[in-house]
Amino acid sequence: MTSTHPHPVITDESPSADANRRGPSFEASHELATGPVTSPPRTVDGFVREFLDQLNFGQGVKLSQSTINDQYLALARTVRSYLMASWLETGHRRRKNPTRIVGYLSAEYLLGRQLGNNLLASDLQGIAEQAMEQCGIDMAALRGQEVEPGLGNGGLGRLAACFVDSLATMDQPCIGYGIRYEYGIFRQTFVEGRQVEEPDSWLRLGSPWEFPHPERAVQVGFGGHTETSVDEDGTEHTRWVPAWQVRGVPYHYMVPGFRNGVVNTLRLWSAEANQAFDLQTFNAGDYAQASRAEIFAENISKVLYPDDSTPQGKELRLQQQYFFVACSLRDFIENTLPRDVDLRELPQRIIFQLNDTHPVIAVPELMRILVDEKGFDWDEAWDITQQCFAYTCHTLLPEALEVWPVDLLGRLLPRHLEIIYRINEEFLLEVRDAFPGDEGRVRRMSIIAEQPQRAVRMAYLATVAGAKVNGVAELHSQLLRDDVLPDFHAMWPEKFTNVTNGITPRRFLYLANRRLSDLINETIGTGWVTDLEQLRQLEPYADDADFRQRFRDVKHANKERLSKLLRVRDGIELSQDHLLDVMVKRLHEYKRQTLKLLHVVSVYEGVLSGRTPIDQVTPRTVLFGAKAAPGYHMAKEIIFLINSVAETVNTDPVMDGRLQVLFPANYNVTLAEKVIPAADLSEQISLAGKEASGTGNMKFALNGALTIGTLDGANVEILDLVGEDNFFLFGMTEPEVEELRQRGYVPSSFYEADPVLKATIDLIGSGHFTGGDRGAVSAVLDNLLNHDPFMALAGFGSYLEAQDRVERAYADPEAWSRSTILNVARCGFFSSDRSMRDYLDRIWLPGDA
Ligand SMILES: *Cc1c(COP(=O)(O)O)cnc(C)c1O
């Protein structure tokens, strides 16, 4: 067995491939030659000088000739140059003092805009603003120039972004590994009320925050076959002979901690062809054929799969997954880990956190590296591997659990399939050992599913390989143990743990809500920014009438800001004095946007039919934001229905402007940062047992919105912390949902039994919102009346009753303000810093505490 590791296999003979090799002498001489890197002076003049240098020498323009984009790029590079010394110093410090680092493996990072965050982290906001003013530049216009990197779908990708932010702020070593998609989540527009997707070309005007490192490129193989040979002492060796290879080029992004001199790295991989084109074919005139390899390779990191929770089992998706984990493992073992480290010590140097099942193919990849390339025997390799991974499950929906058909996996990654089979064989022996004679259990637990086709269950593979398995909220972790992976829990109860999700207070409070942060800073100081539990000190101010007034002033100003934005962005008018009722999140049936819509229509129908006098309607604006997966037909029909209802309700004089439905297109992090601080009411109304955690719910509560919600995901913990008086709870509990399903759920019986529900649905069914066209709404209504898999009709009655409570509470501004202040004060628990602390204590460094 060899324990030191040779250079990576270099197949390309061009001299540039050698650039992949690091020499310690290079680094040493470099540092000797240049000395420590220094930042530009932290003065307005220093900032201006650096900015003009970036404009002149980086962009090649004079200030007088520069475009807004030139100025934005120069400003971004200026901020970068202030962070650079910290970045290099952090790397240097980490290399000198090796500890177990976190390799966060995530196919998605929904980062949001970088400029504001990096100015905040480096404490340069004030200086930058004055500097731009000196240059006669409108800073807001430059901020608006940045296209957010939408390299994620929703909550899962945003969570990864919050986590790397927290780890940097806590000075914990971490490399975030992922994919640099050329196109992120699609840009949503509406055409006649229907969603239209446009490619998100976020790189088109240049991306100043990334550092390409082609000299650190690695090779990734695909396809081919395996060969087995026997050496002199009779030991079998297997070797994978891939049919084709692509180059993974890393792009580095800075992840600055909050004003602590720490900058961690996010390393995103881009796929390139080893040979751009075939020169012979090109010369012969077949241009398309000549570029085939290039197109094929570059397709791998071309576009993010826009599906939030129903994996399609597409080959390209598996290529993406393997591509980025193979790059990341190679990068860590060959380029990050010092050469002299014995790979038996790998678990002391790295813990790879698997963000859902997307990166789970890293498990057989590490086994392949250890056994086939480094000569470890199987058992020792497995022992190492099991200590190097931990798995976070993000769902409860069975259709969201990834499986890969063995024929597909075997074709693309033949050696990995062999390794998975062996892992499974040995694992099933263990099961038989632990539960003799229980073949039913063995079949249930097999990593290989036999029905409906032979396929690898990635969640099972992750659970078998992972040192720990966690859910993302208390209720979710419990359901994971009881319903999703009960056999695994029975076998290894100690493997299972919970870490409730969190959000970064830097982006979602400090940056997004400057007015509230200023008020908080003035009241309790700034310690909360890195220790969010300090918000508790706000509790007594809930009883201070003056503070409540200032809190309301903040909310009002945030509504004004949102109003201005929506006017320019979407041509929408937002009424300032309405209750702002917000439901923003991916569109999915389980999240129940239709339940929210039924409420809206019932209010309208009440007025229309004369049941409700118009002066009894609380003036309310309902704001939706949601993208639907392009292939998710029902979700797109729901979007159309929301837009149809909005158009009718907003313009019908019978409502006297008291009910407005707004649906700005293209909900993303940038919009979230403007919408959430303005909201009064946060809609978190998923069917109990379906939302793993939610993080939108946390963002709202921390920005002084009250939640109307079910006992689902992290709502349970929010309710627990803020108290029943400060939360509008409704709906069935998860056991009640199960009980109703067992009894046999008949949605039409709810329709028949509740006249308001019946009138509401009938109004939609009459074509009232679709110009008389009943067919345009039939898919949604048929589904609700005949299937209603997420029990919206069963929830309707208690939801309306809760909305009545909302309106009564809102009618008393002092009591409402008191509740909102208590929400802010009591939700410090939902900082992603606390989530990271929990990961460190329970998963990454247990025993260190
Ligand atoms: C926080 C966030 C989400 C997650 O929202 P949920 O309500 O938890 O589903 C999705 N998209 C964006 C842009 C977010 O900022």
The ligand as a Tripos MOL2 file, in Angstrom:
@<TRIPOS>MOLECULE
LIG
   15    15     1     0     0
SMALL
NO_CHARGES

@<TRIPOS>ATOM
      1 C1        -34.7650   32.5620    1.1010 C.3       1 LIG1
      2 C2        -35.0390   32.3790   -0.3330 C.ar      1 LIG1
      3 C3        -35.7530   31.2690   -0.7810 C.ar      1 LIG1
      4 C4        -36.3100   30.2190    0.1580 C.3       1 LIG1
      5 O1        -37.6090   30.6050    0.5120 O.3       1 LIG1
      6 P1        -38.6140   29.5680    1.2310 P.3       1 LIG1
      7 O2        -39.7720   30.4280    1.5970 O.co2     1 LIG1
      8 O3        -37.9030   29.0460    2.4250 O.co2     1 LIG1
      9 O4        -38.9490   28.5300    0.2440 O.co2     1 LIG1
     10 C5        -36.0010   31.1440   -2.1270 C.ar      1 LIG1
     11 N1        -35.5670   32.0640   -3.0080 N.ar      1 LIG1
     12 C6        -34.9000   33.1700   -2.6120 C.ar      1 LIG1
     13 C7        -34.4690   34.1530   -3.6360 C.3       1 LIG1
     14 C8        -34.6010   33.3630   -1.2710 C.ar      1 LIG1
     15 O5        -33.9060   34.4360   -0.8880 O.3       1 LIG1
@<TRIPOS>BOND
     1     1     2 1
     2     2     3 ar
     3     2    14 ar
     4     3     4 1
     5     3    10 ar
     6     4     5 1
     7     5     6 1
     8     6     7 2
     9     6     8 1
    10     6     9 1
    11    10    11 ar
    12    11    12 ar
    13    12    13 1
    14    12    14 ar
    15    14    15 1
@<TRIPOS>SUBSTRUCTURE
     1 LIG1         1 GROUP 0 **** ****
